[in-house]
Amino acid sequence: MPDWHVNGPSVLRIAGTLLAAWLAVQLCLWLHTPLPWMLGPLVVTALASALGQPTRSSDLLRNAGQWVIGAALGLYFTPQVGALVTNLWWAVLLGVLWALAQGYAFGAWLQWRHSDDLGHLSPRSLRATTYFASAIGGASEMTLLSERAGARTDLVAASHTLRLLMVVLSVPFAMQWAQAHWGLHVDETLRMVNRTPQWPGLLWLALASGAGAMVMLAMRRANPWFMGALLASMGVTLLGLQWSAIPQALTNAAQLVIGVSLGVKFRKDFIHTAPQWLVSVAIGTLAMMLASALFAWALAWGTDLHVATLSLGTSPGGIAEMAITAKVLQLGVPVVTAFQVSRLVAVLLLVGPLFRLEERRIAAA
C-alpha cells in the first residue's frame, strides 16, 4: 500500500524503525565498521524483524534512496571510463556467463539435496523452486516467475534473502580487512571527477535522473528508481557534463533506508522456513562466494584490473549493495556497476526463457 495512504500506527512503526536504524549507524561509526550507513540499519532491522518486532520500511523512502544511489553511481562514468568499460566487453560477457552457470549449478545441487524432503512437490514444481531460488539477481522478479511456474515461492524468496544478507554482511568486511592489511589502491581514473555539490547543477542532475526513473516506471522495468537514475546520470556524465556531485548526507540517508528495506524482509516466520533449506542455501552461497573470488583472480590476470574491483563485480550480491561497497571503499565503481548491471539484465531476460527451454527438453525426452 502506498506510503501516503498508511495510517497513524504505520507511520509510527516507520519512524521507530528509522530511529533504531540511525542509532545502529552511530554504533557502527563508533566501531569503525565498513558501510556503517547501510550495514547498521540492515542488521538491527533484520534482528528486530526476526524477533517479531513491529518494524516497517517506507516504499517512498526506499525509492528515493535508490534514486539517490543510482544518480551518484552514474557520476563515475566519465568518457575515459566509458571507453575502458567498453574495451572490457569480453570480460563483462564472461561475468554474465559465469553468473548464469553458477546459478544453474546451484539449482541442480539444491534439487539433488532436497529431492526427498520436497518430494511432496511435483517434479515441475521442484525444478521451478530450485531453479528460480538459485538465480543470481532480481530477487523479486525471480519470486514472481517462480509463482507463475508453480514453485514454492516462500522457499525462493527465503533463498534470495539469505544469499543477499550473507554477501552484503561478509564482502564489505573482507574488503575493509584487505584494505587495512594489503593497502588496496585502485586506478585513480576510476574515481569520480567532480566531488563538490554545486547549484544549480544538482537540480539539473535531479531532474535528469528523475526523468530516467519515470521512463523506467512507464516501461515497467525492474528496479526503475535505481536503474533509471543510474542510466540517466551515466548518460549525462558520458557526454562530459559534470553538473554536480551529490551531498554526502544524501547518500548516507539513502544507504540507511536501503538497509532498512533489506532488513524488514526477515519476518518472524523466516526462521521457521524449512531450516534444512536455509542451511543448503547458506552452504551454496559460501561456495559461490569462494568460486567468484577465484574467478575474479583469473579475470584480474587477464584484464590488469584490481582483483578487489572484479570480486565486487562478480560477487553473487545485489547490484546496489555491491556498487555502494565499491563507492564507499573507492574500489572502482564503474567496473563493478558495469558487471553487476549486465548480469542483472541477463538474468532478467534469460532465466525465464531458459527455464521454459529446459522444460521442453525434459518433456521431449
C-alpha positions, 0 to 999 in steps of 0.5 A: 500500500502506498506510503501516503495512504498508511495510517497513524500506527504505520507511520509510527512503526516507520519512524521507530524503525528509522530511529533504531536504524540511525542509532545502529549507524552511530554504533557502527561509526563508533566501531569503525565498521565498513558501510556503517550507513547501510550495514547498521540499519540492515542488521538491527532491522533484520534482528528486530524483524526476526524477533517479531518486532513491529518494524516497517520500511517506507516504499517512498523512502526506499525509492528515493534512496535508490534514486539517490544511489543510482544518480551518484553511481552514474557520476563515475562514468566519465568518457575515459571510463566509458571507453575502458568499460567498453574495451572490457566487453569480453570480460563483462560477457564472461561475468554474465556467463559465469553468473548464469552457470553458477546459478544453474549449478546451484539449482541442480545441487539444491534439487539433488539435496532436497529431492526427498524432503520436497518430494511432496512437490511435483517434479515441475514444481521442484525444478521451478523452486530450485531453479528460480531460488538459485538465480543470481539477481532480481530477487523479486522478479525471480519470486514472481516467475517462480509463482507463475511456474508453480514453485514454492515461492516462500522457499525462493524468496527465503533463498534470495534473502539469505544469499543477499544478507550473507554477501552484503554482511561478509564482502564489505568486511573482507574488503575493509580487512584487505584494505587495512592489511594489503593497502588496496589502491585502485586506478585513480581514473576510476574515481569520480571527477567532480566531488563538490555539490554545486547549484544549480547543477544538482537540480539539473542532475535531479531532474535528469535522473528523475526523468530516467526513473519515470521512463523506467516506471512507464516501461515497467522495468525492474528496479526503475528508481535505481536503474533509471537514475543510474542510466540517466546520470551515466548518460549525462556524465558520458557526454562530459557534463559534470553538473554536480556531485551529490551531498554526502548526507544524501547518500548516507540517508539513502544507504540507511533506508536501503538497509532498512528495506533489506532488513524488514524482509526477515519476518518472524516466520523466516526462521521457521522456513524449512531450516534444512533449506536455509542451511543448503542455501547458506552452504551454496552461497559460501561456495559461490562466494569462494568460486567468484573470488577465484574467478575474479583472480583469473579475470584480474590476470587477464584484464590488469584490473584490481582483483578487489574491483572484479570480486565486487563485480562478480560477487553473487550480491545485489547490484546496489549493495555491491556498487555502494561497497565499491563507492564507499571503499573507492574500489572502482565503481564503474567496473563493478556497476558495469558487471553487476548491471549486465548480469542483472539484465541477463538474468532478467531476460534469460532465466525465464526463457531458459527455464521454459527451454529446459522444460521442453527438453525434459518433456521431449525426452 
